[in-house]
Amino acid sequence: MWPIALLVVVLLSLASASAQIATAPAPAAEFDVIVYGGTSGGVASAVQAARMGKRVLLLVPGRHLGGMTSGGLGWTDMGRPEIVGGLAREFYHRVYVHYQSDAAWKHGTREKFAEAKGQGANAIDSKRQVMWVFEPGAAEKVFGDMVREAGVTVVLNERLDLKDGVTKDGSRILSIRTERGATYAASVFIDATYEGDLMAKAGVSYALGREASDAYGETINGIQAAAATKNQLPRGVDAYIIKGDPASGLLPGVNPDAGGADGTGDKRIQAYCYRMCLTDVRENRVRVEKPAAYDEKQYELLFRAIEAGQKDAFFKLDLMPNRKTDSNNASGISTDLIGMNYVYPEGDYATRERIARAHEMWQRGLVWTLQNHSRVPKEIREKYGKWGLPKDEFIDTNHWPHQLYVREARRMTGEMIVTERSVVADTASRAIALGGYSMDSHNVQRHVDSAGHVRNEGDVQIRLSKPYRIDYGVILPKPGECSNLMVTFCVSATHAAFSTIRMEPVFMELGQCAGTAACLAIDGKSSVQQVPYESLRTKLLADGAVLEWEGKP
């Protein structure tokens, strides 16, 4: 039975502080579909299943909807605009509609922003009536509207019990239990988290880190020291605490070597960061203060990179509406806290919070250092000195994004495994979405080269000549491991293939597919693996999905 506390109205407070959604959990203990994770993909799964007439519960481990899409990633990684369909396309259309109102423009105008660029497309696409660049608060408002209109039951601050939170009967999940003791039952479950906790606790196989390139006949998996040329440090940055003296020890975060030959597998994870939202509008700006635990030694690589010639690209200043930015990693010494996230995927909640806090403090310290430190040249201090945190974003998290950018964590070892080769050759036979972004993995470590200099390793950027189909099997566990669970972010892919699939528009499209398949499995009284693909394809196409690409490479 539901605890009495869960029978009261649950308030979903939006980061824009302009609206609230009230959802009242139904008195029944069982739902048709439970989606665990309030990410963009989780919202898509829940909305799709609810629109198909099912009783849907969206369990959100935190306080916000939208994950990275409402957490600062307002410069959309879409690959090609024409391949984004379904609920993802609807989301970007709703963002477009939001910004049609003059009231949405407080600092600047729509007309002035009309020429702004996004990733591979104009920020505002009037022809398609979509908008690819947007503020965090606007994104969360749109997600809130979507779940409310669909009639999704939303419960916030409900984290899975990591010790004994999944009850199964054979290959079927019967119910899940949260930290505070609430138990929820359903016919089908969807793991839409960035970490894959429900998947892991349900006994589904998964991988961590990088496979060896020869494990699946790939070329860019495993250690990639020779290929790591983007987001690289300037040449000549000394690796030792006392320059030229190995006996003095290595600088913080630097490994003595790369750990093996190129192509060798390891358990390292590509770097995380926060997508900082900054503004230079004085009346809306909060200065980034020096962190209380600031340690100058942690920024020695930054000082040495500047001494070696780096003058800019310490973080991006990609403009969003109202003079705000999506500030992502931009170079070899930037917002990514390289090598400090390896235990995050398997960590408990306290461990993850500690790692997230370390990332926040690194980035706050980075901004403060660039703006104030005497070892930073005046021209650099002046360039970055005008930026601060916006007062009207992330109100309840001290104006800092609520979502750490978990670029990769666990990856399911499912019914099929997508590899670099299957992406490039476009071999999928049961398309549920299209991908088109580059194979994009950020650095995973820093190490010393033969000259005693620091090099970054792991950043791989491979452009694709054309979009590729993503197979239904990418979200399906092996039937014997779990027959009523789908996984929409920690999908069944190698590290190399995951690096292109992991983008937010694709995440929403996979979420919509999972919501659709959940309903078809319930109606057909089958496992999720037994859902007829033609039925799934027909419904996805009817709901606006883009499953084929006819353009030129």
C-alpha positions, 0 to 999 in steps of 0.5 A: 500500500502507498504511505499516507504521505504519498497520497497527498498532492505532489507539487512539481516546482519549475526552475522558472519559478513561474508555474507549478504543476500539481499531480495527485497519485492515484490510490491504487498501488499498481500502475501499468507503466513505471518510468524511473528517471525524470530526464528528458527521455523519462518524460518522453516515455511517460508522456507517450505511455499516458497518451496511449491510455495507460496509468503511468507513474514517473518517479523522479530521484531529484526535484526537477524534470528534464535532466540535462535538457533543463540542466544547462544543455540548451545548445542542442546536439542534434546532428541533423535537424531533419532526423529529429521526430516524434516527441523530441520534435514536439518538445523543440516545437513547444520551445519555439512557441514559448519564445514566440511570446514577447514576454519570454524576451527580457534581455534582447529580442526575438528578432535580434536572436533570429540570426543566432546559430546552434549546433549545425543549424540556426537557433530558431528554425522558423521553417520547421517551427522548432527552436534548438537553443533555449534557457534551462527554465524554459525547457523545464516549463515545457516538460512540466506542461507535457506531463501535466497535459498527458495526465502522468502521475509524478512523484519527486525525490524518490530514489531507488533503494540501492540495497534491496529495491527490486522485487522480481519473479523470474525474469519479471520485475514485480515492484520497486521500493524507494529509500523512504520505503514506498513500494510501486508495482507495474506491468512494465518498467523503464529505466530512464536514468543516466546511471542505470540503477534500476537496470543494474539492481534488476540483474541486467548485465552491463559494461563499464569503461572502454572495451578493447578495440579488437573486442568488437572489431572497432578502431576508436575504442580503448585507450586512444593516446595518439588520436586525442588531438581535440581538447588537448593541452598546449605542448610543453606543459611540465607534468611535475610539481617542481618543473623538470623534477620527477622526484617532486611528484606529479601534478594533481590528476596526472597519471604516470603513463597512459595505462597501455597501448592504444586500443587496450580496454580499461575501466575509465569513464569519459569526463563529466562537467556541469553545463554552466549557465552564465550571463553578462547582464548586470541586473541579472548576474550573481558573481561567482565567489571564490570557493571556501575550500579553494586550493590553488594547487588544483589549478596549476595545470591551468596556469602552466597552460596559459604560460604555454600560450593558451589565451582563450577557450577555457569554456564556451560562451554559446549564447542562448536567449536573454544573454545567457550561455550554455558554457561547456568544455572547450579545450584541454584545460576547461570545465571537464574534471578529467579522471575524477568520476571513475567510481561514480556509476557504481557509487552510492548516493553519498559517493555520487553527491561527493563527486558532483560537489567536487565538479561544482567546486572545480568549475566555480574555482575555474571561473573565479581563477580566470576572473581574479587570479594574479597568475592569469593575464589581465586580458583573460581576466577582463574577457571572462570577468563580466560573466556570472550566474543568472539570478532567474535560473536554478533558484533552488540550487544557488543558481548552479545547474541541478544536473551533473553532465553524466556523459556515460555511466553503465552501458547495458549488455542487452539483446544486441550490442551496437558497435562502431561498425554497425553505426558506420555501416547502418546495419539496424533492421528494426529502426526506432530512431535515427542518430546523426551526431559525431562519435564524440567521447571526451577525455578520460585521463591525463598522463605523462608523455615521454618528454615529461609533459602532460597530455590528455587522453580519450577525446575522440571525434569522428564525423559520420557521413550520414545518419544511421538507424538505431535498432529496437534491440538497443533498449532491450535486456536479454530476455532471460535477465529481464522481460518487462524492462527497457533502458533508454539511456544506458543502452546496449552499445560499446563505448565507441557507439554510445558516444554518438547515441548519447545525445538528448534528442535521441534520448527522447526518441528512444524514450518515446519508443520505450513508452510505445513498446510498453503499451504494446507489450501490455496490450499483447500480454507479451514480454517487451522483447516479443513486441512485434516490430511492425506494430511498433514501427506503425505506431512510431510513424503515426506519432511522427518518428523519423525512421529512414533517411533519404538524403545524400552523405 
